[in-house]
Structure formats: C-alpha cells, structure tokens
C-alpha cells in the first residue's frame, strides 16, 4: 500500500493536492507499521490520524522529528480535504514526497533491526 501511494504521489498528471494527499497517506501507513510492530492498534474515527503520529512519538522516540513533520502535514492535508483546494504548493508536495520516501527507508531499516520477524 505504501509503494502504491508513493507511486501515485509521484504521478505528474494529477494536482499537487492529490499528490500531497497520497504522499501523506504513505507516511501515515508507515507510522501505522511502527505502531503495529509494537503491538498497538489505533482505533479508527475522529482524531485517529493525529493519534497515530502521537503514538509513534511515544512508542519509538527515535522517530519524533519525522512524525512531528508528518503531523504538520496532516493539518495541511485536513485543509485541502475539508476546506479549500489549492492550499499546497508544488514545492510542499515535492518535499512531502521526499520525506515519505526517506521515512520508508528508515522504517524498513528499523524493522530489519528491531522486528526482523515482521520484515
């Protein structure tokens, strides 16, 4: 699912808003991997995305900087989904895609080192 979302985020024939949303989705999925690898589960519903990033920060503090960034992206994503179109620039979208790709590399490395049975 992460690979699919990142591939969609890199598509040039859709809006920066849609690409941003897909890159954010990949990052949130990766955060969920960390949570599940630690034996936790986030219930769906209001506030679940915010709680996802908060839980990663508590469960695995080494990811604090990354999840702080992605939580800021979450707020921007909420704006583009629920309030107005065109709220993200191409530069913001490209930055989020790069960060999500790097997060994937970091999470995979973490899984190999800390939860090899899950990798």
Secondary structure by P-SEA (a helix, b strand, c coil): caaaaaaaaacccccaaaaaaaaaaaaaaaaaaaaaaaccccccccaaaaaaaaaaaaacccaaaaaaaaaaaaaaaaaaaccccccccaaaaaaaaaaaaaaaaaaaaaaaccccccc
